[in-house]
Amino acid sequence: MDSRPVVDTDILIDYLRGRGPGAGLLDQLGPRGYLVTAISAFELALGSSHGQDRRPVLALLDTSALGLSPAAGLRSGEILAALRAKGTAIDVRDALQAGICVEANRPLVSKNHRRFARIAELRLFGPETWD
């Protein structure tokens, strides 16, 4: 069974910077040992500068990617609506990331425990707790 985790954008950024709790995780997982989402691709493109060498980013994204299917979009909307009703809403991009993971039955590895821990159905790990 394929048990690869989805790595959140913050882990990818740590790796690109070569520092932070997530920096060594991708080396540990190997180039085909993790998944990314279309949301992370969007966030990396948004955060990179014009004229910046995009090859390192493209290399990170050269793995299996999970897109935003209609089912994942609905799940993301349900997650965000439930959190808003409780007064604990998260960013739309985080809700999309979580919805994709929940719908695909994939764990998410992220440093953002405070935000993602609000989502009961999400299997969440930190870079130091994934093995």
RAZIWO-V809532 format. One record per helix or strand of 2 or more residues. SS is the DSSP state (alpha for helix, beta for strand). FROM is the first residue (numbers start at 1). TO is the last residue. If there is no record, write none. Layout:
[[SS;FROM;TO] [SS;FROM;TO]]
//
This chain:
[[beta;5;7] [alpha;9;17] [alpha;25;29] [beta;34;37] [alpha;38;47] [alpha;55;60] [beta;65;66] [alpha;70;86] [alpha;92;104] [beta;108;109] [alpha;113;116] [beta;124;125]]
//
